[in-house]
Amino acid sequence: MDEKVSAAQVAYRESRDFGEDRRDWMRLVIGHTEIEPNHKLVGVAIALRMNHRTEHSYPKISRIALDANCSVRTVIRAIKVLEAEGLLKVYHRKRGVNRYEMALPWV
C-alpha cells in the first residue's frame, strides 16, 4: 500500500538532507589542517547563509566580514583559499554579489 506523503514531509526530508550536508561540509572545513582559522570561519559564515531550497548563498563580502568578525580583505583571501582547496564553488558576477555553493566531495 502506497503512503501519501505530505508537502511538509517532503520539505522536511529535503531540508534535513541539506542540513546534514551543510553540517558535514562545515566539519570538513573546520577539520582541514591547511586552512587558517579565520578562513575557516569565513567558510562557516557563508554556509550558514545558504538557502536550503537552492543550496546557494548570495551574501555581500561586507556581510560575510561582519558575520565572521574579520576584514573585507580577509574574506576575499579566504574565499580564494576555499575555492582553491575545492571546498567552495564561486560564481563571480560582473554586477551584484557572487553566488556561493558548497563543493560536496561525497556527491
Rosetta blueprint (number, residue, H / E / L):
1 M L
2 D L
3 E L
4 K L
5 V L
6 S L
7 A H
8 A H
9 Q H
10 V H
11 A H
12 Y H
13 R H
14 E H
15 S H
16 R H
17 D H
18 F H
19 G H
20 E H
21 D H
22 R H
23 R H
24 D H
25 W H
26 M H
27 R H
28 L H
29 V H
30 I H
31 G H
32 H L
33 T L
34 E L
35 I L
36 E L
37 P H
38 N H
39 H H
40 K H
41 L H
42 V H
43 G H
44 V H
45 A H
46 I H
47 A H
48 L H
49 R L
50 M L
51 N L
52 H L
53 R L
54 T L
55 E L
56 H L
57 S E
58 Y L
59 P L
60 K L
61 I H
62 S H
63 R H
64 I H
65 A H
66 L H
67 D H
68 A H
69 N L
70 C L
71 S L
72 V H
73 R H
74 T H
75 V H
76 I H
77 R H
78 A H
79 I H
80 K H
81 V H
82 L H
83 E H
84 A H
85 E L
86 G L
87 L L
88 L E
89 K E
90 V E
91 Y E
92 H L
93 R L
94 K L
95 R L
96 G L
97 V L
98 N L
99 R E
100 Y E
101 E E
102 M E
103 A L
104 L L
105 P L
106 W L
107 V L
